[in-house]
């Protein structure tokens, strides 16, 4: 469910939905407590590949949804 007053549950189909989805209880990855599903997704890339990495992240998040 997207944040905000009066929001109704929706089928997740976007990065905004993925960011709004709560992580499983007590989910910890690499000593980081994950509150939301997006906290569970980590990517790194070399400089100058940021745009390509952003496209991969967008595609992966849509696949996860």
C-alpha positions in Angstrom: 0.0 0.0 0.0 1.4 3.4 -0.9 1.9 5.8 2.0 -0.6 8.6 2.7 -4.0 9.1 4.2 -6.9 7.2 2.6 -4.8 5.0 0.4 -6.3 1.7 -0.6 -4.3 -1.5 -1.1 -3.1 -1.8 -4.8 -1.3 -4.5 -6.8 2.4 -3.5 -6.8 3.6 -2.5 -10.2 6.1 0.3 -9.7 9.2 1.2 -7.8 7.0 3.4 -5.5 5.0 0.3 -4.5 8.2 -1.7 -3.9 9.6 1.1 -1.7 6.3 1.2 0.3 6.2 -2.6 0.9 7.2 -3.6 4.4 10.1 -6.0 4.8 9.5 -9.3 6.6 9.7 -8.9 10.4 13.3 -8.7 11.9 14.9 -8.8 8.4 18.6 -8.0 8.7 21.0 -8.0 5.8 24.8 -7.2 6.3 24.0 -5.9 9.8 21.4 -3.5 8.4 17.9 -3.7 9.8 15.5 -3.6 6.8 12.2 -1.7 7.4 11.0 -1.8 3.8 11.5 -4.2 0.8 13.6 -1.5 -0.9 16.0 -1.7 2.0 16.7 -5.3 1.1 17.9 -4.3 -2.4 21.6 -3.3 -2.7 23.5 -2.5 -5.9 26.9 -0.9 -6.5 28.5 0.2 -9.7 31.6 1.8 -11.0 31.6 5.5 -11.8 30.2 6.4 -15.3 27.9 3.3 -15.2 25.3 5.0 -13.0 22.7 5.4 -15.8 23.0 1.8 -16.9 22.8 0.6 -13.2 19.6 2.7 -12.7 18.1 0.9 -15.7 19.0 -2.5 -14.3 17.5 -1.5 -10.9 14.3 -0.3 -12.5 14.0 -3.5 -14.5 14.8 -5.7 -11.5 12.3 -4.0 -9.2 9.6 -4.4 -11.8 10.5 -8.1 -12.1 10.3 -8.5 -8.3 6.9 -6.9 -8.3 
